[in-house]
Amino acid sequence: MAGSANLNVMVKAARTAARGLVRDFGEVEQLQVSTKGPGDFVTRADRKAEATIRDILMEARPSYGFLGEEGGTIEGQDPTRRWIVDPLDGTSNYLHGLPHWAISIALEHKGQIVSGVVYDPAKDELFWAEKGEGAWMNDRRIRVSGRRRLTECLFATGVPFGAKRTLPATLKDLARLMPESAGVRRLGAVSLDLAYVAAGRLDGYWEREIGAWDMAAGIVLVQEAGGYVQGLREGEDPIGTGRIVAANPEVFESFAGLLRSVEA
C-alpha cells in the first residue's frame, strides 16, 4: 500500500496491537466455559493494546496529542494535531468470542479527521483513507454503494443496552426506518459499520451517542469513499456531539430526514 509517513505509522501500530489481541482472543474463546468468565482478561487486553498503539504513535510523533478510549487525553506540544484511538472496537463481541471487532486509529488536524485506519484482524481487512487520496481496503479502492431507494438499502446502528437514555429515540428511529428499508443490522463495532458503508456493504449508519474514538477513522473512510457524514441534527459536528448519520449520497437526504423527524 502507498500512503504518507503518518498513515504508515498508523498501520504499523494497528497491526502490532492486533497480534496481541488475536492471541488473547484465543484465550477468550476458551474462557467462555469457565465460571470466572473473560471480563477482567478482556479489560487487560484492551488496555495493553492501547498502550502498544500509543507507544508506537507517540514515538513517531511525540508532539501530537492523544485521545484514547481507555487512557484518556494526552495534550501534545502541537495543539493542532492529535491521534484518536479505539484499541478494541466491539469489546462485547470480543468478550463473547464473536470474531467481529476492530482497531480504529485516526489523525485529527485542526478539527478535521485527515487520516483513518480500521483493521479487522479476524478477516485481515485493513480499511484506510487519507484526505484527498480516496478510501481503500487492503490494496483495493472502495466506494460507497449506488443504491437510490431506501427500500433497497441495508442500514446499521447500535441499539443501546441497559437503561441508556437514547434507547427511546433509537426505538423510534427503528419504527420509522424498518418499514422503509431492506433492514437494519446491529453488528456491534462502530468503526466496522462505517468501514462497511465506505465499502458499499452497508448503505448507511447512524447512532445517537458514541465516543469520538468510535467514529473518527470511519468518518474519513466514508467521506473519501464518496459518502456523506453529518451530525444527526443538521449543522452538528459528529465528533463534538457523539451523534452521527452517514450514507451514500443517493439516499442520504431521505435517510437523514427520517431520523431527523424523530428529533422534531
Sequence and secondary structure as in RCSB ss.txt:
>XXXX:A:sequence
MAGSANLNVMVKAARTAARGLVRDFGEVEQLQVSTKGPGDFVTRADRKAEATIRDILMEARPSYGFLGEEGGTIE
GQDPTRRWIVDPLDGTSNYLHGLPHWAISIALEHKGQIVSGVVYDPAKDELFWAEKGEGAWMNDRRIRVSGRRRL
TECLFATGVPFGAKRTLPATLKDLARLMPESAGVRRLGAVSLDLAYVAAGRLDGYWEREIGAWDMAAGIVLVQEA
GGYVQGLREGEDPIGTGRIVAANPEVFESFAGLLRSVEA
>XXXX:A:secstr
    HHHHHHHHHHHHHHHHHHHHHHHHHHHTTSSS SHHHHHHHHHHHHHHHHHHHHHH TTSEEEETTTEEE 
 SSTTEEEEEEEEE HHHHHTT S  EEEEEEEETTEEEEEEEEETTTTEEEEEETTS EEETTEEE       G
GG EEEE    TT TTHHHHHHHHHHHGGGSSEEE  S HHHHHHHHHTTSSSEEEESS  HHHHHHHHHHHHHT
T EEEESSTT  HHHHS EEEE TTTHHHHHHHHHHHH 
